Amino acid sequence: MAMLGEYYMITGIGAFVCLVSAAVSGLFGRTLRKIFPGPRVLLFHKTSALAGAGLALLHVLGVHGF
């Protein structure tokens, strides 16, 4: 049963971290593009947003027992 709690914790924290990083890269995209190449910032933003959405989906489905 401890494994199930770890699953919820990992997917929940992972989703939160990915979505916060996507929000930060979205809000500060212009500043980040001055420091890093533009396509890299866009790739990071898209990847973290999709990963966050996927982890959130896994977390919700796991909580509801699917």
BELKAVEN-V344047 format. One record per helix or strand of 3 or more residues. SS is the DSSP state (H for helix, E for strand). FROM is the first residue (numbers start at 0). LEN is the number of residues. If there is no record, write none. Layout:
ss:SS from:FROM len:LEN
ss:SS from:FROM len:LEN
This chain:
ss:H from:1 len:26
ss:H from:28 len:7
ss:H from:37 len:26
